[in-house]
């Protein structure tokens, strides 16, 4: 009588174990499907909303580009801007600029500035979206890993050594190299036993930023008055020196960086499930973080090299995109690039039009607008979900 009972008990236990293993496999499959964005739920409404947001963002970018190119001391209309572009590509459509210097002004001054504004905005916003995703930190932005501070040190050092009239290309190159070196230092100093912990990396970034701030203060102290003014103005951010040569440098770096970010978006969605779950689903978390830091370094240094330090674009835009279409990085990253271009282009229009015959510092304007907006976003998130923590 005991043997049948024992056999029945063993058979039941084995069956329960098989059911548990099967349930675990189903849960893992569901996690992977959800993270990869393939779960079969009613999402026609979500897709239509995403398509609408993309369409509106692209339309806003085109309109702002035409308006931005029309703003300036040489009178031009958006229709004339569109007509000039059409005639340049061989289409006999639209009016040409009526002012004698209109055509030259558009193609040599305004169009490089418009395109550079779009590229820098897209680069900074994409970098912010990547860092917030890989760090799982809503406060992450390119300055966290020392890009901005390192670029400022590089630019400031060249200005001090070369004088106030040093070539703009030398300043841009020094800013680019300084940002890359600082980012590399943050990454190497935060590694331990072949791993990089998020908290350690962020705190290392804080320390490096503080040290770089001390170097900038020293450079300001020893600089001549003219060089000091140039360092301060560079740190405020501006697109006043935009040229086609600058566009040729920034454009490939930005396009490559955004494309690389889109390629790793699916793995960032898996990482959002947690490090252990992501590893279980085949994600090399350490390699992913390293790749993200490299991409962010390229994007952010390309962005600040010719424009100076521009704050809040990399912090605010990804949050705005999440409010509109949700947290999936496959949509978040490309839409952040587009909206980043929209935000910086709109800010540049404001910088050139708010005060007559003046070009306001772009970084100052984005900070004045971005600070209150981020405070509103914080209050809204806290009211709806109790905060981010």
N, C-alpha and C positions, 0 to 999 in steps of 0.2 A: 504494500500500500504506500510505503514511503517513496519507493523508486519512481512510480508514475507521477506523484506529486512533485518530486524534485525535477523530473524531466519536464513536466508542464511548467514549473516555475522558471527553469532555465530557458525554455522556449519563449515564454512571455518576455523575459528580460532581454533576450536577443532581439525579439521583434521590436521592443520599445527602443533599443539602441539603434536599430536600423531606421525607425521612424524619426528619431532625433537627428541622426546623421543626414537623412533626406531633407528634414526641415531646415537644418543648417545650410545645406547646399542651396535650397530654394531661397533662403534669406540672402545668402551671398550673391546669388544670381540677380535677385531683385535689387540689391545695393548697386551692383555693377551696372545694371540696366538703368536705374535712376540716375546714377552719376554720369553715365555716358549720354544721357538725354534721350534714351530710346524707349522709355516706358510708354506703354500704349494706354494713355489716358485721354479723355476728351480735351484736346488742346487746340482745336481750330480757332477758338477765341483768342488764346495766347499767341498763336502764330499770326493772326490778323492784326493783333495789337502791336506785335514786334515789327511786322511789315510796315504798319502805319507810322510807327515811331522812326524807323529807318528812312522812310520816304520823306517825312517832315524834316528830319535832321539834314538830309541831303539837299532838300529844297531850301532850307534856311541857310545852308552853307553857300549855295549858289547865289542867292539873293544878297547875302552879306558880302560875298566876294565882289559883286558888281557895285554895291554901295560903297564898299571900302575903296575900291579903285577910283570911284568918282569923287571922293573926299580929298580936298587939298586946295592950295591957293590958286592953282590953274583951274578955272571953272570947267567941269565936265559932268555929264549926266550918265546915269546907268545905261541908258539906251545907246549913248555914244561909246561907252565902254564895250558893250556887247557888239556893236557894229564894228569897232576896231578889231576885236578878236575874230569876228566873222570874215572881214576882209583879209586878215592876215592868213587865214587858212583857206582862202580862195573862194569864199562865198560872198556874193554881191547882195548883202542884206544889212539893213540898218544904217543909221547916219554915222558919219565919221566925226571925230572931235572938231568943233568949230574954232577953237583957239589955235593960233599958229603953232604953239608949243605943246598942244594937247597930246598928239601922237607920241612924241619923244618922251614926254613926262609919263605917260601910261606905261610904255614898254621899258623904260630905263630906271624909273623910280618907283612907281606904284605897284606894278605887277610883281616885281621881286619881293616887295614888302608883303603883299597879300599872300603870295605862295609861301613865303617863309613863316608868316604868322600861322597858316594852316599846318605846316609841317611841325613847327615847335609845339603848337597846341596838341596835335595828335600824338607826338612823342611823349610829352609830359603826362597826358591823361592815360595813355597805354602803360607807361611805366608805373603810375600810381595804381592802376587796376591790377597789374601783375604783383606788386608788392603787397597790396591788401589781400590778395588771394593766397599767396604763398606764406605770408606771416599770420594769416587769419586775424589781422589787426586793422580795425577801421581807421586808425590814425596813421597808417603807413603811407609814405609818399617818398619821392626820390631823395629828399633831403635826409631821410633816416639813415641811409647807407653812406652819407658823406659826399654825395655828388656835388651838390651846390657849394658846400664849404670848400671842397678841394678845388673846384673850378675857380672860386673867388680868390683862393690863395695863388693859384697859377697865374691868373690874369693880373692880380695885384703885384706879384713879383716882377713880371715882365714890364708893367707900367713903371714901377719904381726904378728898375735897372735901366730901362730904355728911355725914360723920360715921358712927359705928357704927350709927345707927338709920335710915340711909337706906332708902328703900322698896325692897323686893325687886325690883319691876318695873324700877326705875332700874338696879339692878345687872345684871339679865338683859339689858336693852336695851343697856347699855354693853358687856357681854361679847359680845353678838351683833355689834354694830358693830365692836368691836375685832378680833374674829376675821376679819370680812370685809375690813377695811382691811389687816390684816397679810397675808392671803392675796393680796390684790391687789398689795401691794408686792413680795412674793416673785415673783409671776408677771411683773410689769413689769421688775423688776431683772434677771431671768434671761433676758429676751429679747434677742436680738442678730440684726440683719439679718432680722427677721421670723420667726425660728425660736427655739424653746425646746428646748435640749438637756437631757436628763434629769439628767446629772451637774451641770450648772450650776444647774439649778433646786433640786436637793437641797442643794448647797453653799450656795446663796443662802438656803435655808430654815434651814440650820444657823446662818448668820451672823445672820439676823433673830431667830432664837430666842435666840441669845446676847445680842443687844442688848435684846430684850424681857425677858430674865432680869435684866439690869442695871437696867432701869426698874422691875421688880417689887421688886428689892432696895432701890432708892431710895424707892419708895413705902412699903415696910415701915419704912425708916429714919425717914421724916418723919411717919409715922402716929401717932396716939395709941394707947395700949395697947389700948383697946377696938377701934378700927378695925383695928389690927394683928392682933388675934385673929380678927376677922371675915374678913380677907383670907386668913389662913392656913387657916381652916376652909373657906372657899369653894374654895381650891385643892385641898383634900383630897377634895372631891366628896361630895355627899349629895342625897337626894331628900326630905329632911325637909320642905321647903317646897312640896311639890307641891300644886297646886290645879287646879280645872277650867279656870280662865283660862289657866294655863300649858299645859294639855293642848290647849286650843283654838288656841294659837299654834304649838306644836311639831307637832301632828298633821298639818296640811296641808303644812307644810314637809317633814316626813319622808316622807309619802306621795308627794308630788310628786317628791322626790329619789330615792326608791327606784324609782318608775315610770320616771323618766328614765334611771336606771342600767340597768334591765332593757332599755330600748329600745336602748341603745348596746352591749349585751353582745356581740352578734354581731361588731361592729367590733373589740372588744377581743380576741376570738378570732382575728381576722385579724391584729391587731397582734402576737399571740404568735408568728407566723411570722417576725417580723423587720420592721423599718421598710421596707426596700426591697421585700420581698414584699408587704407591706400596701399600699404606694403603688401597686405594679403591679396589685393587685387592686381599686383604686379607692377606697382609704381616704385621706382627707385627714388625715394624722397630726397635723399642727399643730392643726387645728380640733378633732380628737378630744381631744387633750390639754387644749385650752382648755375644752372642754365638761366634761371630767372634773373639772378644777380648780374650775369654777363649781359643779358638783353637789356635790362634796366640801365646798366652803366652806359651802354652804347646809346640808347635812346635819350637818356637824360643829359649826358655830356654833349651830344649833338644838339640838343635843344638849347642848352644854356651857353654854348660856345660863342654864338653870334648874337645872342639876345640878352645876355646877363641873367641874373637870378629872377625868375618869375614864380611867385608862390601861389599856392592854393589850387592851381589847375589840376595837378596830379592828385590832390586830396579830395576836391569837391566833385569833379566830374564823374568818377566811378560811383559815388554815392547817388548822384542824380540819375545815373543810368539804372542802378538797382531799383530805385523808386519807380522807374518807368517800365522796365521789362523783366525784373527779377535778377537773381544772382548767378545764373548759368554763364560761365565764362565764354562759351562758344558765341554767345550774343553780346555779353558784356564788353569784351575786348574790342571787337570792331566798332561797336557803337560808341564806346568811350573815345576811340580815335576820332570818329566823326564829330562828336559833340565837343571834344577838346579843341578841335579846329574851329568849331563854331564859337565857343566861348572866347578863345584868344583873339579871333578875328573881330568879334563884337567889342572886346575890350580895347583893341587897337583903334577901332573906329571912334570909340569914346575918348581915347587918349588924344586923338588928333582933332576932335571936333568940340570937346567940352569948353575949351578955352581958345579964343581966337588967336591965330598966329603963334600957337604954342604946341609943343609935343610933350604931353605929360608922361612921366615914367610909367611904363607898363606894369612893372612889378608892384608899384605903389597902388595902381588902380585895381589890380586883381586882389590885392590884400584888403583894400577898403571894401570891396564888394564881397570877396570870399569869406572874410571873417564873420560878418553878420549873418551871411547865408549859412555858414556851418553851425553857428549858434542856433539858428532857427531849426536846422536839420536835427541837431542834438536834442532840442526840446521836443520836436515832433516825434522822434524815435523813442524818447523816454516816455512820452505820454501814451504812445501806442503799444510799446512792447517792454517798457520798464528799463530801457537803455540797451546798450550793446554788451555790457558785461554779463 
